[in-house]
Amino acid sequence: MAEKKLPKGIYLRKDGRYMWRFKYAGVTYSGYSRKLSEATKAMRDKRYEVEHGIFSKEQNIILDVWFYEWLEVYKAADCKTSTLNLYKNVYNRYIKRNLGKKQVKSLRADMIQRFINKVAGEYSKSVAATINFLLYDSLRQAVRNGIIAKNPMENTTPPKYKDPGKKRALSAEAERKFLDAAKESNYYPLYRLASLTGMRIGEVLGMQWQDVDFDKGELHITHTMCYTPGRGQYLDSPKSAASRRIIPMEKNSEVYTLLREWRRKQRHQRLQAGKYWQPLEGMEDIVFTSNHGTPHYDMNVRTDQRKIVAHLKASGVEIDSCTFHTLRHCFATRCIENGMDPKVLQALLGHSTFAMTMDLYCDVMEDVKRKEMQKIMAAL
């Protein structure tokens, strides 16, 4: 059967979505739809809007309306679903109540400057920087669409963000105490794997048995587990191109043994569950599952980890806050302490830039230098 010819400007992507795209007056417009009919209509409507200057005539559009237009039409073209949901959450939580009902044309530089200064002083650097970006980029597109003549943020100054401070890894002793205390947890295999490989929580939860090559001794990082309200859990591509990587797994190493033992346990759980083993569609091959074959929620893992740390502190153990990302940091720290080349570490961690690895490397080396100087001073 001959393949159905698509209308001009519409393309069928590998993920099954239809992408529409056209250029008008030097500006590219695009979007995605699940159905061909929806893509055709969306492209036709958007072309009519830009050719007839509907946006430039709509002088009373409020930020709430424009932000979602910008997000769903322009950002959807180059952002992952998880990123779009992050942007929606940040807008709804921090921007909407302050600026959402204001007309885009009424937004002034001084008004925005006071707002971004306020959020920079109250929230983390990552949240404040995201707010700054969302306002700037959405208003820049508003200029391109003729809604406003100039982006008011061109006349603002990036605020001074709160210093988040350096996140420190646990000492080798504190890490051992945490892992010992976690052995009774159902999530212990996840914690130990993270401390032995530096994998992110989404990468651990999204790993499938097809990614585990016992013969070659390799772990292939090809997916990450995501969650969004309404859609639930789903597998997505890794955080960045660099995040798609291979982690060596020596035969009979602790990682190798841990996964072998877990696979035997999972098979036993599946036999016991019988008809109650009900994995999510498309996730039948997930490595770490509940007693019923469903993937774990990262929120549950984080809650369990907080309880373990609280128990340790209550029993008198000196331990700083330990998150799943702390275990990734611990892995990197142990690698540096044992002389691993930073470029090799970058590849293992899946850092997109060498600078990210070197920031971590320099932090750890400060402690190493201090210890070495203490040895020298004792000898002198």
C-alpha angles and dihedrals in degrees: 000000000000115000113256111255112237124221116264111279096023123105133183112231126211090250090061097254124125116233120203123195140168138160126230126177091348094307122111118220122192145158145165134244135177094222128052091225091054092048091050092050094044092052092046092049094047093048090052091050096052096040092051096041094237093156094048089052093047097085096162100057112136125223093250091061096041096046093058091044089053093045099046098040107030108023094040087067094067108016132085118242091250090054092049090052090050090053091049092050093049092048094048094045103041113013107032099067093047104040108003098100095045120103111252090232090056096057108112130192094244091050092051093042092057090048097050091044089055096050092044089058095046107038139045122282092251093053094044092046091050091051090050092050095047093052094045097046097043091049091046089058089047087060091050090051093050095245091123131014097225137016106249089207090069085077096048129092121229106252126240104261125218113266104247091199125224117300107226127209119234118262114257089255095050091047090052091050092051093049092047090052091047095056091093091054123099086228096056094108089056093050093047094046090052092050091049099044109020092236119163119244093251090051092051093047092045097047115120129201089246086065092057112082107188092176096055094030097237140133113208115207103208106139143031127208114241135182132199128171111261095017098053122197121354139160117249135177116275123280093265141350089268090054090066098085148132121249115200115237114192115216112260090012118134091261091051093048094044092055093043091053093045092051090054091049092048092051089051091050090051092053091048093048094050110168090004091068098102115163120187116266110274092014100081090119099051113139102213112046141156123253088275098049098258121131120256121256114238089223090062092049092051092048091051091049093051090052092052092050092047090051091050092050091047089054091054101261114145105229132146123224108299119201129171088262088054088064089054088050090049091054091052092047094051089049092053093044088055094051104259115169108253093229090056089048090051090056093047093049094043094233111173093214133035089227090068090056094044092053088058092041093053092048092054093043090059088065092043091051091050092052092047091049090052089055091050093047090051090051093048 
